[in-house]
Amino acid sequence: MDGLKTVRVLSGYESPDGGLDPEHARGYWFDDSGKLVKTYYLGMETRWSQFEKFGDVEIARQINVLRNGGVAMLIHVTEIESLGDVPAGTFELPGHEWTRAFTDEVR
């Protein structure tokens, strides 16, 4: 990937010429340090770059979203800061409870 040595994890159909099926293929590319640098899902590709250390992790400061080979969205992260203490239920939405059942389902 752009000269970067990566490991790809892929499910779904890949044609003999390397094209991915936009309806069924899901792919994840990791660099040699384990950072996620690219994904493919529902025909859209995302690429993370310009990583910056934040605590114990590295966070991408630029994210490119591509569709049909062209840039669909360009995201620049300008500021990163800690939230501090967050109450346990902050990210829970009433009426949206679900149990993961050994699938790749995402809600």
C-alpha atoms as one frame of an Amber mdcrd trajectory, in Angstrom:
protein
   0.000   0.000   0.000   1.780   3.148  -1.225   5.162   1.541  -0.479   4.150
   0.708   3.107   4.537  -2.948   4.067   1.153  -4.132   5.404  -0.738  -7.211
   6.487  -4.270  -7.524   5.099  -7.178  -9.314   6.774 -10.008  -9.819   4.271
 -13.360 -11.534   4.072 -15.631 -11.642   1.043 -14.988 -11.945  -2.667 -11.844
 -10.698  -4.396 -11.750 -10.978  -8.195  -8.694 -12.438  -9.971  -7.580  -8.882
 -10.860  -7.714  -7.806  -7.175 -11.054  -5.977  -7.234 -13.104  -6.237  -4.053
 -16.851  -6.870  -4.073 -18.397  -3.677  -2.629 -21.379  -5.535  -1.148 -19.586
  -8.414   0.542 -15.880  -7.673   0.985 -14.443  -6.276   4.201 -10.735  -5.612
   4.496  -8.349  -4.294   7.124  -4.693  -3.357   6.499  -2.200  -3.087   9.370
   1.360  -1.758   9.210   4.285  -3.683  10.710   3.773  -1.999  14.105   0.119
  -3.113  14.239  -1.551   0.224  13.442  -4.697   0.070  11.326  -3.838   2.126
   8.232  -6.593   1.211   5.764 -10.066  -0.361   5.654 -12.511  -1.373   2.928
 -16.239  -1.772   3.619 -19.392  -1.239   1.522 -17.313  -0.015  -1.410 -15.605
   2.707   0.622 -11.945   2.803   1.489 -10.529   4.723   4.448  -6.850   5.526
   4.933  -5.334   6.805   8.177  -2.092   8.802   8.232  -0.075  11.424  10.142
  -0.199   9.473  13.405   0.530  11.286  16.659   1.193   9.827  20.082  -1.629
  10.393  22.595  -1.063   8.670  25.918  -0.278   5.036  25.177  -1.703   4.998
  21.627  -1.097   6.655  18.287  -4.010   8.510  16.689  -4.322   9.415  13.018
  -4.489  13.154  12.403  -5.620  12.703   8.782  -8.268  10.303   7.454  -9.069
  10.007   3.752 -12.362   8.394   2.737 -12.392   7.209  -0.889 -15.281   6.032
  -3.057 -14.926   4.837  -6.667 -11.239   5.778  -6.616 -11.840   9.436  -5.694
 -11.747  11.330  -2.425 -15.238  11.442  -0.906 -14.193  13.057   2.371 -10.996
  14.357   3.944 -10.873  14.556   7.732  -8.194  16.555   9.588  -8.045  16.077
  13.364  -6.919  19.420  14.742  -7.108  18.828  18.484  -7.000  15.816  20.783
  -7.648  16.031  24.507  -8.683  13.764  27.346 -12.295  13.746  28.546 -11.232
  12.969  32.082 -13.713  10.959  34.156 -16.812   9.963  32.169 -19.903   8.498
  33.894 -20.415   4.789  33.063 -23.694   5.219  31.112 -22.602   8.175  28.964
 -22.534   6.238  25.686 -25.563   4.001  26.332 -28.738   4.746  24.370 -31.995
   3.614  26.028 -33.865   1.080  23.875 -30.750   0.060  21.945 -29.512  -2.812
  24.087 -28.119  -5.809  22.204 -25.964  -8.831  22.832 -23.114  -9.771  20.527
 -23.744 -13.294  19.234 -20.422 -14.330  17.661 -21.033 -12.372  14.449 -19.519
  -9.338  12.775 -22.790  -7.464  13.239 -22.402  -3.792  14.053 -25.202  -1.484
  15.093
